[in-house]
Amino acid sequence: MRKPHYTIHSRQVHDLARDRLQEHLALPDHGPKTSANTLYAVLLWAAAHVSTIAAACAALRKAPSDQAVRDALKATLPELAMLQKQINRALQGGLPKFVLRRSWPIALDLTLLPYYGQALQPGSKQLYKGGSKAGTKTFHAYATAYLVCQGCRFNLGMVYVHHSDPWDQVVRDLLRQVRRAGVQIRYVLLDRGFYSVSVIRYLQAARYPFVMPAIRRGRKPDNPKGATGTWALSELPKNCWKEYTLQEKKGKERARVKIGVYHHHLPEKTRSGRVLKGRRLKVWLYAVWGLEKRSLSCVAQRYRERFGIETSYRLMNQVRGRTSSRCPRLRLLYVGLALLLCNVWVWLHWEQLSLPRRGKRVVDLNQLPLRAMARWIAQVIEQLLGTKDSIKSQRKPSQTFTSINSVGA
């Protein structure tokens, strides 16, 4: 292994994250105490500590009050559509050159952040209504586009989603963001939530090959009349391709797609070493278009690449600030800032921390974990704004404090 000759400091990492944020989210100064640099510092500290604006202002000595910061953000943040556009530009900026030289698989997914309050503007498209999760049925929903590449995971686009938004429109907006980043799309990997006639028809019209799980519909096998629909396909005895036609419940629109029936035998042992009774058989159904010439095992292996987007959501939650505000702009800013920090973390490992090797460079994300990079950013901000190491008290210091001070002296 080659001996490293260069050193990367925490100040450089902080400046990189701040410059990416400042370049595309150009907040104006709101006052002498709430300048744009101060607002960026408070937001980055809250994201690094997975905390709130109030906690950041309470910990930083030179920071203004939390109410002043919230008022400044409320006055300086653009409208929701413009803020989303600026965040997408920040996510697409600074991509490595190798990403733009070839086509890549693109994964699309939807993340739901539980919300327990009322909408800021009743009747507006701010909340997503879905199934029960974490004690609520209302969420702030964000759809993201994710680049699947060599050990690197870049988020290329984000869309704020309401439950009444058409799914084909959400997919169209995300893929447009990918193209604006200059990335060529090889094929699209989607979650089962996108399994619909409108999405399939759009992807076929746009000539995007895709893979998504097919939802089992129709009569189940235990029905006396026999199985129908995709439930009948899951009863086929071996791997095969079948033509299938989807039709909307209320409408005449149809879509033809190939359904891949894949029988997967799970291992006899679990990861913990527990022995199972025989090999378990799972039947997976994949709706595929444009990739039918490949084997079913290859299609199943390609679809496994989509699970990286679930990892990106877990990483996002490690650097996402917390808030109880009903303002959707502030919540969108927190999510966008978290995705931007994840992109900075991946870029840092690819461009600066990767190991050169013949063929392709080696990326080891364990060299600088995401939480460690967040602590670096927070430490630089604490050096710039200082930390509060004292507090006012109405009572005279007791004998215990006096004895401690005398011993220290």
C-alpha positions, 0 to 999 in steps of 0.5 A: 500500500502506498504511503499517504503524503497529504493531510485533509483537515476539518476546516477544509471539509467544513468549507467544502460543505458550506461553499456547496450550500452557499453557492446554490442557496444564496441567502441574503443577510437579514441583519447584523446578527443574522448574517447569511454565514451565521445562518449557514453555521447554525443550520450545519451545526443542527444537522451535524448534531441531529438537533434543533435550531434552539439547541444550536443557538443555546450551545454557540456563544456568538449565535443569535437567539433561536427566534431571531434565526427562525424569523430570518429563515422565514424571511429569506427562504424562497418559495417551496418550488424555488427552494426545491430547485435550488436544493436540486442544483446543489445536489447535482453540483460537484459530481465527479467527471467519471459519472458524466462519461457513461450511463448508470442505473438510477433508483427511485424511491419515496421516503415518509417522515412522520408528522403529528400536527396540522398543515400550516395552510389547511387545504394546501398540498403539504401533507402526504396521507398514507398507511399507519406508521409510527403512530400517524397517517400523515407525513412529509413525503420526498421522492429521490433519485439515486445514482448506483455506481462503483461504491458511491451513492450520489443523490441527484434529485428530490421532489416534494410529494403530495398524496394527490400527485400523479406517480407518473409526474413524480417519476418524470420530474425525478428523471428530468433532474437526473438529465439536468445533472448530465447523467445518462440513464441506463435503466431505472429501478423502482419500488413496488409503490410505483407499480401502476399503468401510468408509470409504466406507460410513461417509461415505455414512451420515454424509452427508459428500460426499468425493473420493478416488483409486481404487486400480487393482485387477483384471486388468491390460490386458496380461492375455490375458483382458482388464482387469477392475475399476478397471483396465478403467475406466482403459482408457476412451477419454474422460472419463466417470462410471461406477457401481462396486461395491466388495466386501471380500475377506473379507466380504459388505459392499459399497459403491456409488460413482461413479468419475470417469475423468479424462484429464489431459494434462501440459504439454510442458515441465517446470518446469525448462524441459526439453522433453518428447517430445509431451504425456503422457497420465495417466488419473486415477480418482476415487471421488466421492460427493455431488459427481457433478454437478460436472465432472470437471475441477472435481473434479480441481481440488478434489482438488488442495487436499488436497496442502496437507496434505503441505505441513503435514507438511513445516512440522511437521518444521521445528519438531518436536523430536527424541528417541530415547525409546521413550515414545509420550507424549513422541513424541506431545507433540513432534508435537502441539507442532509442529502447534500452532506451525504453527497459531500461525504461520498465525493470526499471519499471518491476524490480524496480518500480513494486508493489508486489502483490499476483498473479502478480506484478503491473506495473505503467509506470506513476511513471517515464515517459520516458521523465523524465528518459531521463532528468535524464540521461541528467542531469548526463551527464551535471554533468560529462562534465559540461555545457557552461554558458558563450559565447565570445563576440566582444562587451563590456558589455552594461550598462544593464549587468553592472547594473545587476551584481552590483545588484547581488553583 
